[in-house]
Amino acid sequence: MNDNTDKKLVPAYQAMMARVDEDAKKQTSHNSLQEHIDTAIETAINLNELSRVEAERIGDYLRRDLQDAATFIVETEKALVDWINFDIDLIENSLLEMFSIMVDQTQLELNNLQERARQATQWNSGEITALGVLYCDNCNHALHFQKPDFIPACPNCGVTSFHR
């Protein structure tokens, strides 16, 4: 990846999240989360914002993060703010509301697909993640994300794989 590509992917993640949210809020839309994400991917490609490879990669990141948040809520019966695991005042209300709506839809889908919701999820350096906390698979060092961003290598031990 080059710097120009890197600079556009995080905003692209946020734009795709907004498109999924907008599509999910439509009264006439009864699509699944997957269909909303697929529509957002095609929109980004049609608007020449991203290549197909970039758009699908961002879609995979978004799907992973939404499924993880919904899985947390289903399995622990805790609120989304517990999943985020840091001061809610740091989050823009609109971003939290948008993410909450998408997580609610994802939670409904996960209730119907419990096996899929239990699949292990892995985060790796170089990928983009949503807000929240990731823990190093090696030393359990916490990385706090207050907005969608690229995942770096662990600053404590250099390992490149993480979990929630």
C-alpha positions as CSV (number, residue, x, y, z in Angstrom):
1,M,0.0,0.0,0.0
2,N,1.1,3.5,-0.6
3,D,0.4,6.6,1.5
4,N,-2.3,7.9,-0.8
5,T,-4.2,4.5,-0.5
6,D,-3.7,4.4,3.3
7,K,-5.1,7.9,3.7
8,K,-8.3,7.1,1.8
9,L,-9.1,3.7,3.5
10,V,-10.1,4.9,6.9
11,P,-12.4,7.6,5.6
12,A,-13.8,4.9,3.2
13,Y,-14.5,2.7,6.2
14,Q,-16.4,5.5,7.8
15,A,-18.3,6.3,4.5
16,M,-19.2,2.7,4.0
17,M,-20.5,2.5,7.6
18,A,-22.6,5.6,7.0
19,R,-24.0,4.0,3.8
20,V,-24.9,0.8,5.6
21,D,-26.6,2.8,8.3
22,E,-28.5,4.9,5.8
23,D,-29.6,1.8,3.9
24,A,-30.6,0.0,7.1
25,K,-32.7,3.0,8.3
26,K,-34.9,3.1,5.1
27,Q,-38.4,2.0,6.0
28,T,-38.7,0.0,2.8
29,S,-35.4,-1.9,3.3
30,H,-35.7,-5.4,4.7
31,N,-32.2,-6.5,3.5
32,S,-29.8,-8.4,5.6
33,L,-26.6,-6.8,7.0
34,Q,-24.7,-8.6,4.2
35,E,-26.9,-7.0,1.6
36,H,-26.5,-3.6,3.1
37,I,-22.7,-4.0,3.1
38,D,-22.7,-5.3,-0.5
39,T,-24.7,-2.3,-1.6
40,A,-22.2,0.0,0.1
41,I,-19.4,-1.8,-1.6
42,E,-21.0,-1.4,-5.0
43,T,-21.7,2.3,-4.3
44,A,-18.1,3.0,-3.4
45,I,-16.9,1.2,-6.6
46,N,-19.5,2.9,-8.8
47,L,-18.5,6.3,-7.5
48,N,-14.9,5.5,-8.2
49,E,-14.0,6.0,-4.5
50,L,-12.3,2.6,-4.2
51,S,-11.2,-0.2,-6.4
52,R,-13.2,-3.5,-6.1
53,V,-10.4,-5.0,-4.0
54,E,-10.3,-2.0,-1.6
55,A,-14.1,-1.9,-1.3
56,E,-14.4,-5.6,-0.6
57,R,-11.6,-5.4,2.0
58,I,-13.3,-2.5,3.8
59,G,-16.6,-4.4,3.6
60,D,-14.9,-7.4,5.3
61,Y,-13.5,-5.1,8.0
62,L,-16.9,-3.6,8.6
63,R,-18.7,-7.0,8.7
64,R,-16.1,-8.3,11.1
65,D,-16.4,-5.4,13.5
66,L,-20.2,-5.4,13.5
67,Q,-20.4,-9.2,14.0
68,D,-17.9,-8.9,16.8
69,A,-20.0,-6.2,18.6
70,A,-23.2,-8.1,18.1
71,T,-21.6,-11.3,19.3
72,F,-20.4,-9.6,22.5
73,I,-23.9,-8.2,23.2
74,V,-25.5,-11.6,22.6
75,E,-23.0,-13.6,24.6
76,T,-22.6,-11.3,27.5
77,E,-25.9,-9.5,27.5
78,K,-24.0,-6.3,28.1
79,A,-24.5,-3.0,26.3
80,L,-22.6,-1.7,23.3
81,V,-20.7,0.8,25.6
82,D,-19.2,-2.1,27.5
83,W,-17.9,-3.5,24.2
84,I,-16.3,-0.2,23.3
85,N,-14.6,-0.2,26.7
86,F,-13.7,3.5,27.1
87,D,-15.2,6.8,28.1
88,I,-18.4,7.4,26.0
89,D,-17.8,11.2,26.1
90,L,-14.9,10.7,23.7
91,I,-17.3,9.3,21.0
92,E,-19.3,11.6,18.7
93,N,-22.9,10.9,19.4
94,S,-23.8,10.5,15.8
95,L,-21.1,7.8,15.3
96,L,-22.3,5.9,18.3
97,E,-25.9,6.1,17.2
98,M,-25.1,5.0,13.7
99,F,-22.9,2.1,15.0
100,S,-25.6,1.1,17.5
101,I,-28.3,0.9,14.8
102,M,-26.1,-1.3,12.7
103,V,-25.2,-3.5,15.7
104,D,-28.9,-3.9,16.5
105,Q,-29.5,-5.3,13.0
106,T,-26.5,-7.5,13.2
107,Q,-27.6,-8.7,16.6
108,L,-30.9,-9.9,15.2
109,E,-29.1,-11.7,12.4
110,L,-26.7,-13.3,14.9
111,N,-29.5,-14.6,17.0
112,N,-30.7,-16.5,13.9
113,L,-27.2,-17.7,13.1
114,Q,-25.6,-18.5,16.4
115,E,-23.0,-20.9,15.0
116,R,-21.6,-18.2,12.7
117,A,-21.6,-15.7,15.6
118,R,-19.4,-18.0,17.6
119,Q,-16.6,-18.1,15.0
120,A,-13.3,-16.8,16.3
121,T,-12.4,-13.4,15.1
122,Q,-8.9,-12.2,14.5
123,W,-7.5,-8.7,13.9
124,N,-4.1,-8.1,12.3
125,S,-1.8,-5.2,11.8
126,G,-2.4,-3.3,8.6
127,E,-6.2,-3.9,8.8
128,I,-8.7,-1.2,9.7
129,T,-10.8,-1.6,12.9
130,A,-13.7,0.2,14.5
131,L,-13.6,2.0,17.8
132,G,-12.9,-0.1,20.9
133,V,-10.0,-2.0,22.4
134,L,-7.9,-4.7,20.9
135,Y,-5.5,-6.9,23.0
136,C,-2.2,-8.3,21.7
137,D,-2.3,-12.1,21.3
138,N,1.2,-12.3,22.7
139,C,1.4,-9.9,25.7
140,N,-2.2,-8.8,26.1
141,H,-1.2,-5.1,25.7
142,A,-4.3,-3.0,25.0
143,L,-4.7,-0.8,22.0
144,H,-7.4,1.8,22.3
145,F,-9.2,3.0,19.1
146,Q,-11.3,6.1,19.5
147,K,-12.2,6.1,15.8
148,P,-11.8,3.7,12.9
149,D,-8.0,3.4,12.2
150,F,-5.3,1.1,11.0
151,I,-4.1,-1.5,13.4
152,P,-0.4,-1.1,14.2
153,A,2.0,-3.8,15.4
154,C,1.9,-4.2,19.2
155,P,4.0,-1.3,20.5
156,N,5.0,-3.5,23.5
157,C,6.2,-6.7,21.8
158,G,5.8,-6.2,18.0
159,V,3.3,-9.0,17.5
160,T,0.8,-8.3,14.7
161,S,-2.3,-10.3,15.8
162,F,-5.0,-9.1,18.2
163,H,-8.3,-10.0,19.8
164,R,-11.2,-8.1,21.6
